[in-house]
Amino acid sequence: ASSMSLASRLIAPTLALRARASHAARAARSTARAGGRSLLVVRAHEVKADSAVSMENLDPEIVAFREHQSTAAKLSFADECRTLVDLGRYGVISTFSREHGGEYPTGSIVGFASDEKGRPVFALSSMSGHTGDLKANGKCSLTVTAPGFTGAADARVTITGTVAPITDSDDQKAAREAYLAKHPDAFWVDFGDFAWHRMDGILGARLVGGFARAGGVSGDEYAAGAPDPVAGFSAPIASHMNADHVDSLVAMVGHYVGLTVEDAAITGLDAIGMNMKVTRGGESFKIRLPFTEPARDRKAVKEVLVGMTKAAAKAAAEAAKAEEEK
């Protein structure tokens, strides 16, 4: 099936349509509860009328771009949440601080790994303040950012649940293996003051995937999701394409998205497409470029990228020839 046929079962909100931006608009967010699912809706961002992400921009190319993005296939919220947690190594755990009577949260940076169900596991020292907080009240949240996170345009997820010590010996062994796979130099996990903990009873996850892509999933939806099989090795692919094939990326954006840009770079890949940062008229913004077909391993990703590159180059050559013949 093509990436477009996947759109009907994938949540693919478009940045432009979700933003609904205008000069008079104010950024606002509202939370709605529907069918056990919490949706965080970005109502508006204030941007210039001639911006590529403004609904007031009626440039035919921008209008076509918005239409493309409205159906551009993306990972489901649940899968993207699971992917971010699976890729993460460190996060901010927010606990009810005993120093403030257990009524106010305190954030601490902690290392973690996740098990096959997406549950974070921790090696926590009894000397750490957050460990004592969790002993008194295990209710907490963990915020994880995407690899290479630099700011508001990058993805992050917050999962909420209850952290408690792992008492089963087999589960302790599994937690240790998962943690050391992510933190191979963490020899200290075997020190006497450290104990294995896990976040169970996950109530839900809140995702902010960048500007105008935000939403939440229930605990059941989170558990039913799955880490993307490509995201884990996307960095070297993106680095190679960004360093050696910028012209090809620009051509692909023009051919498949219909957008004329001066620069393009891959910020992330998954099994069904690429997230990209492009520059048009001096303005930089992110777009979604779906693959022509799903790719679930390195070989398939390479084949899809090569095919898309050749198709874009052929289209550009044909357009140039037609222009010359006018």
C-alpha positions as CSV (number, residue, x, y, z in Angstrom):
1,A,0.0,0.0,0.0
2,S,1.2,3.5,-0.7
3,S,1.9,6.0,2.1
4,M,-1.3,7.9,1.0
5,S,-3.4,4.9,1.6
6,L,-2.1,4.7,5.1
7,A,-3.3,8.2,5.9
8,S,-6.8,7.0,6.7
9,R,-5.6,5.0,9.7
10,L,-2.8,7.3,10.8
11,I,-3.2,10.6,12.6
12,A,-1.9,13.1,10.2
13,P,-2.7,16.7,11.3
14,T,-1.2,19.3,9.2
15,L,0.8,22.1,10.7
16,A,-0.9,24.8,8.7
17,L,-4.5,23.6,9.2
18,R,-4.0,23.0,12.9
19,A,-2.3,26.4,13.5
20,R,-5.2,28.5,12.0
21,A,-2.9,31.4,12.4
22,S,-3.7,35.1,11.7
23,H,-2.6,38.5,12.9
24,A,-5.4,38.7,15.4
25,A,-5.1,35.2,16.7
26,R,-3.8,34.4,20.1
27,A,-2.1,31.2,21.0
28,A,-4.6,29.1,23.0
29,R,-4.9,25.5,24.1
30,S,-7.8,23.5,25.3
31,T,-8.1,20.0,26.5
32,A,-11.1,17.8,25.5
33,R,-12.0,14.4,26.8
34,A,-13.4,11.9,24.2
35,G,-13.7,8.2,24.4
36,G,-11.0,7.8,27.1
37,R,-8.6,9.9,25.0
38,S,-7.3,13.3,26.0
39,L,-6.7,15.6,23.0
40,L,-4.6,18.7,23.3
41,V,-5.6,21.1,20.5
42,V,-3.5,24.0,19.3
43,R,-6.1,26.5,18.3
44,A,-3.9,29.3,16.9
45,H,-0.4,30.7,16.6
46,E,0.2,34.3,15.7
47,V,2.2,34.4,12.5
48,K,2.6,36.9,9.6
49,A,0.0,36.7,6.9
50,D,2.6,35.9,4.2
51,S,4.1,33.1,6.2
52,A,4.1,29.6,4.6
53,V,2.2,28.4,7.7
54,S,-0.5,31.1,7.7
55,M,-4.0,30.4,6.6
56,E,-4.1,33.9,5.2
57,N,-1.5,33.1,2.7
58,L,-3.4,32.4,-0.6
59,D,-0.4,31.8,-2.8
60,P,-1.5,28.9,-5.0
61,E,1.7,27.0,-4.1
62,I,1.1,27.4,-0.4
63,V,-2.5,26.4,-0.7
64,A,-1.5,23.2,-2.4
65,F,1.2,22.7,0.2
66,R,-1.4,22.9,3.0
67,E,-3.6,20.4,1.2
68,H,-0.7,18.0,0.8
69,Q,0.2,18.3,4.5
70,S,-3.4,17.7,5.6
71,T,-3.1,14.1,4.4
72,A,0.6,13.5,4.8
73,A,1.0,10.2,6.7
74,K,2.5,10.3,10.1
75,L,3.0,7.9,13.0
76,S,0.0,7.6,15.3
77,F,0.3,9.5,18.5
78,A,0.6,6.2,20.4
79,D,3.4,5.0,18.2
80,E,5.2,8.3,18.4
81,C,5.0,8.3,22.2
82,R,6.3,4.8,22.4
83,T,9.1,5.7,19.9
84,L,10.3,8.7,21.9
85,V,10.3,6.7,25.1
86,D,12.1,3.8,23.4
87,L,14.8,6.1,22.0
88,G,15.3,8.0,25.3
89,R,18.1,7.5,27.8
90,Y,17.5,10.4,30.2
91,G,14.4,12.3,31.2
92,V,12.9,14.6,33.9
93,I,11.0,12.8,36.5
94,S,8.6,15.0,38.5
95,T,7.8,13.8,42.0
96,F,5.8,15.2,44.9
97,S,8.5,16.8,46.9
98,R,8.7,15.9,50.6
99,E,10.5,19.1,51.2
100,H,7.3,21.0,50.3
101,G,4.9,18.7,52.2
102,G,4.3,16.5,49.3
103,E,2.1,19.1,47.7
104,Y,4.4,20.5,45.0
105,P,6.3,18.8,42.2
106,T,10.1,18.7,41.9
107,G,11.9,17.7,38.7
108,S,15.0,15.5,38.6
109,I,17.0,14.3,35.7
110,V,17.2,10.5,35.7
111,G,18.5,7.8,33.5
112,F,16.0,5.2,32.3
113,A,15.3,2.4,29.8
114,S,12.0,1.0,28.7
115,D,10.8,-2.6,28.6
116,E,8.8,-4.4,25.9
117,K,5.6,-2.8,27.1
118,G,7.0,0.8,27.0
119,R,7.2,1.0,30.8
120,P,10.2,3.0,32.0
121,V,12.6,1.2,34.4
122,F,15.0,3.1,36.7
123,A,18.0,2.3,38.9
124,L,17.4,4.6,41.8
125,S,19.6,5.3,44.8
126,S,18.2,5.4,48.2
127,M,20.3,8.6,48.8
128,S,18.4,10.5,46.0
129,G,15.7,12.9,47.0
130,H,13.4,11.7,44.2
131,T,13.7,8.1,45.5
132,G,12.4,9.2,48.9
133,D,9.6,11.2,47.2
134,L,8.5,8.1,45.3
135,K,8.6,6.0,48.4
136,A,6.2,8.4,50.0
137,N,4.1,8.9,46.9
138,G,4.8,6.9,43.7
139,K,2.6,9.1,41.5
140,C,4.8,11.0,39.1
141,S,5.5,11.9,35.5
142,L,8.5,11.4,33.2
143,T,9.3,13.9,30.4
144,V,11.4,12.6,27.5
145,T,12.7,14.7,24.6
146,A,13.6,13.6,21.1
147,P,17.3,12.9,20.3
148,G,18.9,16.2,19.4
149,F,16.2,18.2,21.1
150,T,16.9,22.0,20.8
151,G,13.6,23.7,21.4
152,A,9.9,24.1,20.9
153,A,9.9,22.7,17.3
154,D,11.2,19.4,18.5
155,A,9.2,16.5,19.9
156,R,8.8,15.5,23.6
157,V,6.5,13.3,25.5
158,T,5.3,13.2,29.1
159,I,4.0,9.9,30.6
160,T,2.2,9.8,33.9
161,G,1.9,6.8,36.2
162,T,3.1,5.3,39.4
163,V,6.7,4.2,40.1
164,A,7.4,1.5,42.6
165,P,10.3,-0.9,43.4
166,I,10.5,-4.1,41.3
167,T,10.3,-7.1,43.7
168,D,10.2,-10.0,41.3
169,S,13.7,-11.4,40.7
170,D,13.1,-12.2,37.1
171,D,11.7,-8.7,36.5
172,Q,14.7,-7.2,38.3
173,K,17.0,-9.2,35.9
174,A,15.1,-8.0,32.9
175,A,15.2,-4.4,34.1
176,R,19.0,-4.6,34.6
177,E,19.5,-6.0,31.1
178,A,17.3,-3.3,29.5
179,Y,19.0,-0.6,31.5
180,L,22.6,-1.7,30.7
181,A,21.7,-2.0,27.0
182,K,21.0,1.7,27.1
183,H,23.6,2.6,29.7
184,P,26.5,0.2,29.2
185,D,28.9,2.1,31.5
186,A,26.4,2.2,34.4
187,F,28.5,-0.2,36.6
188,W,27.1,1.5,39.7
189,V,23.6,-0.1,39.3
190,D,25.0,-3.0,41.3
191,F,25.9,-0.8,44.3
192,G,24.1,-1.6,47.5
193,D,22.1,1.6,47.7
194,F,20.6,1.2,44.2
195,A,17.3,-0.7,43.6
196,W,15.3,-1.3,40.4
197,H,12.1,0.6,39.9
198,R,9.5,0.6,37.2
199,M,6.6,2.9,36.2
200,D,3.5,0.8,36.2
201,G,-0.2,1.8,35.9
202,I,0.6,4.3,33.2
203,L,-2.4,6.6,33.0
204,G,-1.5,8.2,29.7
205,A,1.0,10.1,27.7
206,R,1.0,13.7,26.4
207,L,2.8,14.3,23.1
208,V,4.1,17.5,21.7
209,G,5.5,16.7,18.3
210,G,6.6,20.2,17.4
211,F,4.5,23.2,16.4
212,A,0.8,22.3,16.0
213,R,1.2,18.6,16.6
214,A,0.1,17.8,20.1
215,G,-2.2,15.3,21.6
216,G,-2.6,12.7,24.3
217,V,-3.3,9.0,24.5
218,S,-4.7,6.9,27.3
219,G,-2.7,4.3,29.1
220,D,-4.3,1.5,27.1
221,E,-3.6,3.3,23.8
222,Y,0.0,3.8,24.9
223,A,0.4,0.2,25.7
224,A,-1.1,-0.8,22.4
225,G,1.4,1.4,20.5
226,A,4.8,0.2,19.3
227,P,8.2,1.8,18.7
228,D,8.9,2.7,15.1
229,P,11.4,0.2,13.6
230,V,13.3,2.9,11.6
231,A,13.6,5.8,14.1
232,G,16.4,4.1,16.0
233,F,18.8,4.3,13.0
234,S,17.5,7.4,11.4
235,A,20.3,9.7,12.6
236,P,23.1,8.4,10.3
237,I,20.8,8.3,7.3
238,A,19.7,11.9,7.9
239,S,23.3,13.0,8.4
240,H,24.4,11.4,5.2
241,M,21.5,12.9,3.2
242,N,21.9,16.3,4.7
243,A,25.7,16.4,4.1
244,D,25.8,14.9,0.6
245,H,22.4,15.2,-1.0
246,V,20.9,18.5,-0.2
247,D,20.0,19.2,-3.9
248,S,18.1,15.8,-4.0
249,L,16.2,16.7,-0.8
250,V,15.2,20.1,-2.3
251,A,14.1,18.4,-5.5
252,M,12.1,15.8,-3.6
253,V,10.3,18.5,-1.6
254,G,9.5,20.2,-4.9
255,H,8.3,17.0,-6.6
256,Y,6.3,15.3,-3.9
257,V,5.2,18.2,-1.7
258,G,4.9,20.8,-4.5
259,L,6.9,23.4,-2.5
260,T,9.7,25.4,-3.9
261,V,12.4,25.8,-1.3
262,E,16.0,27.0,-1.1
263,D,17.2,24.5,1.5
264,A,16.0,21.2,3.0
265,A,17.3,18.9,5.7
266,I,15.9,15.7,7.3
267,T,15.3,16.0,11.0
268,G,14.0,12.5,11.5
269,L,12.8,9.4,9.7
270,D,10.3,6.6,10.5
271,A,8.9,3.7,8.6
272,I,6.4,5.8,6.6
273,G,8.2,9.1,5.9
274,M,10.5,12.0,6.8
275,N,10.2,15.1,9.0
276,M,12.1,17.9,7.3
277,K,13.2,21.4,8.0
278,V,13.0,23.6,4.9
279,T,13.7,27.2,4.0
280,R,11.5,29.2,1.7
281,G,11.9,32.9,1.1
282,G,14.1,33.2,4.2
283,E,11.5,31.5,6.4
284,S,12.4,28.1,8.0
285,F,9.7,25.6,9.0
286,K,9.1,21.9,9.3
287,I,7.2,19.8,6.8
288,R,6.2,16.1,6.4
289,L,7.3,14.1,3.4
290,P,5.8,10.6,3.3
291,F,7.6,7.8,1.6
292,T,6.1,6.4,-1.6
293,E,5.8,3.1,0.3
294,P,6.5,1.9,3.8
295,A,10.1,1.0,4.7
296,R,10.7,-1.0,7.8
297,D,14.5,-1.7,7.7
298,R,17.7,-0.1,6.5
299,K,17.7,-1.7,3.0
300,A,14.1,-0.7,2.4
301,V,14.7,2.9,3.5
302,K,17.7,3.1,1.1
303,E,15.6,1.7,-1.8
304,V,12.8,4.1,-1.2
305,L,15.1,7.1,-0.9
306,V,17.0,6.2,-4.1
307,G,13.7,5.7,-5.9
308,M,12.3,9.0,-4.7
309,T,15.6,10.8,-5.6
310,K,15.5,9.4,-9.2
311,A,11.9,10.3,-9.7
312,A,12.4,13.9,-8.4
313,A,15.5,14.4,-10.6
314,K,13.6,13.1,-13.7
315,A,10.7,15.4,-13.0
316,A,13.0,18.4,-12.6
317,A,14.8,17.6,-15.8
318,E,11.6,17.3,-17.7
319,A,10.3,20.6,-16.3
320,A,13.6,22.3,-17.2
321,K,13.4,20.9,-20.8
322,A,9.8,22.0,-21.2
323,E,10.7,25.5,-20.0
324,E,13.5,25.7,-22.5
325,E,11.2,24.7,-25.4
326,K,8.7,27.5,-24.6
